[in-house]
Amino acid sequence: MKVLMINPPYFSSKYKFIGLVAPPLGIGYIAAVLEQKGFDVEIIDSPALEMDLETLQKEMEKCSPDIVAITAVTPTIYSALKTAEISKKVCPEAVVVMGGYHPTFTYEELLKMDCVDVVVRGEGEYTMLELVEAIEKGRDLKEVRGIACRNFTAPCRGVIENLDSLPFPARHLLPMDHYKVLNMKLPIGTLISGRGCPFSCSFCASSAMHGHKLRLRSSANVLDEMEHLVDDHSAEMLAFMDDTFTFNKKRVYEICDGIKERGIDNYWGATARVDTINEELLLKMKEAGCITLFMGVESADQQSLDQMNKNTTITKIKKAFELTRKHDIRTIASVALGMPGDTRESIERTIKFVGNLKPSYALFSLATPYPGTDFYLKVVKDDLIKINDWSKYTLLTPVLETLDCSREELKKLQKKAFRQFYLRPGYIIRQTMMDGPILLKTIPAIIKSVKG
């Protein structure tokens, strides 16, 4: 029984502006679980290999899989469906399975397509394992929790409580030398130390997928994976891709102590909420090699923050960035422009606010409602969506309008935000001193990426 797992071609991304192409850890985990049970698995990561659909088809023709499993997020769903159509053409006897964020919340729509046989909903490791075993043994698929087919929807499968029970992602099946940051191929290792988020930000699809209960891997298990990335994959930089790595301070301290005890002498970065860091924690993280934090700012307007259910304040945002600057920790500020209730004035104020925070980098996204989120339910109910083309849901294309801004005006404001932030002489001098001349090559790519 051979399983071919595919990350479909991806032509635009919210991370395009920083030239980031990261390993698809979701299918990496599923592949590892299947391999652990003796199944033959292959992964094609189209974005990393810069494959178009034609090239992907040629690769698929070499595989002869029994099952084709395709992952998808909202902007890639049409590419994923094209991949499914190719699968039916190239290997008509294979069962075509689709999973990931978008399929989880739109499975009824997808199963209207002849090219999709099964949708895996929610966390896919053990659902996919049970599905593959059922197909191999000819069992009734109705027994497999967490899937949907045309004629039935099976009961949901609970989330995985013991994340330490999962093997590390099957990175040996991925093109590890093709992943990039700032459009440079660098030996960077990504990992996730926990799933779920206790917060309720209205726009977040991750908590809709993984739940609001935070499930954490043990510090020892996380440290083992860090060593695995350094020793087996020559990773020079490590990046924690959790929703909020800094939520449980006790475990962060344990990981930092373990890094020093094990002699893991690598720089690393992580995600943080502005209200989950303090000076003691930052010092501990910096001593253990942390050089970058990704933090959500979203808006300079407290009412807008409250409407997003961010459960934070402007004062806490300012304090967090003051602390990171004090200790020379790089920051990436994430911003959401054009949320319902935003005005041109409030957006302009947010752009200026972010500049005053002096983050190392800023990501100015356009408000985008993803299926499964409270934000999506609200804008559908209020009939606010202007674009129904899922491929445009990249955070770089406006799909909504605000009280006094058309879609075209929102795009202009986004372009202005990037230009105004990255083309400041003081910023260029300060950041070049920190990151070197690579920044000078990056800025033109950043500005160019938001022109479309």
N, C-alpha and C positions, 0 to 999 in steps of 0.2 A: 504494500500500500504506500504509494508515493504522494506526498502533499507538497504542492508548490504554493508558496506564500508570496504575494505581490504587493508592493507599495507602488501604486500607479503613478504615471507621469504627473508632475506638479509644476505648473508654469507660472504661478504667482503665489506669494506668501507674505504674511505679515512680518516675517523675518528677512525678507528679501533685501531690505535696506542695509542690513549689517552682513549680508552675504552668508547667512547661516544655513547649512544643510546638515542636519543631525541624524544620528541613527534612529530608525523606527523601533524603539524599545518594546512597544506593544507586541508586534509580531515576533520580535526577538524572544520575548518571554514565552509566547505560545509555541514557537519552534523548539525551544529548549525543553518544554514539558513533553512535547510529542517525541522528541529524540530520546528523552529519558525513558520512554515506554517502548523504544525500539522502532519507531516509525522513520521512514526515509523522508527527509525534509530538505527542501531547497528554497532559498529566498532570492527574489529579484527586487532590488531597491532602485526603481527607475530614476527618481530624482538625483540620487547620489551618482548614478552612472550616466546621467544626462540622456536618458533614453526617451525617444518619442514613441508613439504607439506602433509605428511600423517596425522599429528596431525591437521593441518589446515582443511583438508577434514572432519575429525570427528567433528570439531567445526561447519563447514558449514552445516553438515547434521542436526544439531539441530535448524537451523534458519528458513528454508523455506521462503527465500526472494522472492520478486517479481522482484527486481532489484539488481544486484551485481555490485558494482562500485569498480574498482581496480586502485590504483595509482601506477605510475612507474617512476623511473629515469632510465638512461641508463644502469647502471650495474644490475638493477633488472628486466629488461624487460623480460628475459626468465623465471624467476620465476613468473612474473606477467602473462605471457602467460600460464604457467602450471596451475596457479591458475584459469585462465579463463577456461581452459579445464576441470578442476575439477568442476567448477561451472556448466558447461553444463551437466556433468555427474550426479551431485548431485541434481541440480534443473533445469532440461531441459527447463522448461517454463519461467525461469527468463531471463530478458534482461541483457546482460553482457556489461558493459560500462567500458572504460579504459580512464584514463586521467593522467595529469602530464607532466613533461618536455619532456621526450622521446616520448610519444604518440603524443604530440602537433606537433612535427617536423617530425614524421615518420608515420603519420596516414595512408597514402596510403599503406605502407608496412604492417602495422598491420591489416588492413581491408581485406587483402588477407587470413587471418586466419579465419577458420570457427567459432572459439570460441569467437571472438570479434564481437559484433553487432554494437556498437556505440563508437566513440572516441570523447571526449570533448577536444577542443583545446583552450589553453590559460587559463586565470583565470576562475576557474570553479564554483564559488558560484552560480551565477544567471543563468548560462547556465545549470547547473545540476538541479536547481530548476525548470526551464522552461521545461526541458526534462522529469523530473519525473511527472510534472503536465500533460504534453502532453501524456505520456504513460498511466497515470491513466484515462484520459478522452478519450483516443482513437483518439487523434488528429493526423494530418499529421506531422511527425517529421521534414519535410522540413521547417516548420515554426520556428523551434528552431535555433536561431543564435548560431554559435560557435561549431557546431557538424559536424561530418562527418559519413556517412554510406556507405555501399558498392555501392549504386546506386546514391549517391549525396553527395556533399559537400556544406553545408550551408554557407552563408556569415559569416565573422568573427564578433565576438562581441567585442565591445570596452572594454577597461580596466575599472575597477571600480574607478570612480573619487573621490567619497566621502567614504573613508575607515571607517569613523566614523559610517556609516550606517550599517556596518556589526556587528553582534553579536560577542561576544568573542567565541573562539573555544570551541567546546563541550567537554571540558576536563573530564566531568563526565562520558563520554563514553570510555575514555582511561584508561589504567592501570597505573595510575600516580605513583604508588609505585614501578614500574619496570624500570624506566628510570635511566640511569647511567652516571657518569663521572669518569674517571680513574678506570673503572670497579667497582665502588662502587655505590650502590643505595642511592642516595642523594635527598632530597626534593628541586630540582631545577626547577624553572619555566622559560620557554622560551616564548618569545613574539616577535612580529614584529611590529615596529612602523611606517613603511612606505614601499612602493613598488616602483619599478622602480629605475633606476640608470642613472644619467646624463653623466656618463663616458662611454668610448667605448673600454674597454679592449677586445682584440680579442677572448679570451678564455672563456668569461663569458656567460653562458647560461641564467642567471637571467635577464639581460637586454633584451635578445632576447624574453624571456617569458613575462616580465612585462613592457617593453618599456623603453625609455630613459628619459621620464618625471618622475621626482620624485614626488610621491604623498604621503603626510604625514598625519598621524592621528593627531588630535589636542593633545596638551600636556595634557589637562584634560582627554581625552579619554584614553590615554596611562597610566596616573596615576591611573585611575579607574581600569584598568586591572592589574596593579601592585598590588593594594590593593586586588583585587579579587584573585590573585595568593597566596598572603600572608595569607589572611583571610580564603578563602575557600579551598585552597589546601596546606596550611602549608609550602609554599615555603620559604626556608631559603636563597637561592641564586637565583638571577634573571639574565637572559641572553638575551640581545637584538640580534636577529638573522638577522637584516637588512643587506643589502649589504654594506651600509656606514652610520652608525648611526650618525656620527659626521659632516655630510655635512652641515646641517643647524644649525649653532651655536646658533642662537637666540632661536630656539626651544629646543636645548639641555640645554641652561640656564634655560628656563621655566620649563623643566622637573626636573632639579636639584633643583630649588627653590621649586617646588611642592613636591618633595620627602621630603625635610626638613620641609615644612609647614604641610604636612600630617603625619609626624612622621613615614615614612616608613623606619624602621631601619634595612635594609637588604643590604648585599653586592651584587654588580651586575657587569656584564661585558658587553662589546659591541664590535662592529666592527668599524674600522676606517681606512681611508686612511692616509698615512703619511703626505700628504699635506693639511689635513683638521684639524690638531690639532695645538695648540700653548700652551704656558705655562699657560695663563689665563684660557683657557678651561680645561686643565688637572687639575688645582687646583680646579676649580668649580666641576668637575666630582668627584674628589677624596673626597672632602668635603661631597658630596652627597652619598658616598658609593661605587664608582667605584673602583674596584681593578684589573681588567684585560681588556686588549684591544687586539683584533685580527687584525693584520695588514699585508697586502700583501707586501712582499719584491720582490719576484719573481726571481731577478737576480742581480748580481754585475756588469753586463755589460750594459752600457747605450744604446748601439746600440740594444741589445736584448729588453730592456725596450721599446724603441721607436717602434720596430717591433711589440710588443704586444699592442701598443697604450695605454700604461700605463699613459702617459702624466705626468710623474714625473721624478725626478732626483736622482742620488746616494746621492748627498748632502742633499736633503730633507729626504731621508731614514735615513741617519746617524743622522740628527738633531732630528727626531721624536723619535728614540730609546734613544738618549741621554736625552731627556726631560722625557721620561717615567721612565728611570733609576733614574734620579735626584729626582723624586717624588715617587719612590718605587711603581710604578704601574706595575703589571705583564704584560708581553707581550707574544703573540703567533705569531711567524713570519712564514708566509706562503711563500713557495718557489716553483718555477716551474723549474725542471731540464729536460733538453733534448728538449728544443724548437728548431724548425728548425733554423739553423745558429749557434746553440751552438756547442762548441768543448769540448774535454776533458779538455783543458786548462781553458776555460771559466767556465766550471762546477766546476772544482777544485777551481777556484778563488771565485766563488759564495759560495761554502761550507765554505771556510776560512772567507769570508766577513761576513756571518751570525754568525759565532762564535765570531767575533770581535764586532758585534752589541750587544752581550750579552742579547738576549731575554730570557725570562723565559723558553719558550718552542719553538721548531721549528718543522714545518711540511714540510718535503721535499717530494713534490709530483713529479711524473713523468708527463711530458707534455701529456695531453690527450684531443683530439679534440671531443667535444660533438656536436651532431646534433643541428642545429639552430645557431651555432656560426660562426663568420667570420673565426676563426681558422680552423674549420671543413671544410668549403667551400674551403679554400686555400689548405689544405693538400690533399683533394680529387682531386682538380684540378691538383695539382703537383704530384699526385700518390705517396704520401709518407706513406700512411697507410700500415702497415705490418700485423696487426691483425684485423680481422673483427668480432671477437667474442665479442659481447657487454658486456658480463659478466666480461670481463677482463678490462673494462674501469673504473677502481676503483681508479686511480691515484697511485696505487701500482704496476701495471704491465706495462712495456714499450710496447707501441703499435706503436711507431715510431722509426726511427733511425736518428742519426745526421750525420754531415759531416764525423766525424772520430770515431763514437761510434756505435757499434752494439747494439741491444736490450739487449743482455747479459751483455755488458759492462756498459750500462746505469743502469741496475739493480745493478751491483756491486758498481757503484758510489753512488746510492741511499743508499745502505747498509752502505757504508763508511761514508756518510753524517750523518746518524743517529748515528752510533757508535762514530764518531769523535766528534759530538756535545754533546751527552749525557754521554759519558764515561770520560770526562775531570774531573780530581780530583777537580780542582777549581770550576767548575760548580756544581758538586755534593755537595760540602761544602756550596757554596753560596745559592743554591736553597733549600737545606735541611733546612738551617736556616730560609728561608722564608716560605716554605710549609710543613716542618716537615718530619718525617720518612716515610710518605706515598710516597714521591718521590722515596725512595729506593726500594719500592715494584713496582713502576711504570716503572722504567728504564728497568728491564728485559723484561717486557711485550712489551715495545716500540721496543726494539731490536728484540725480537722474531717475532713481527708482520710484519716485512719487510723481513723475511727470504724466504717466498714463492715466 
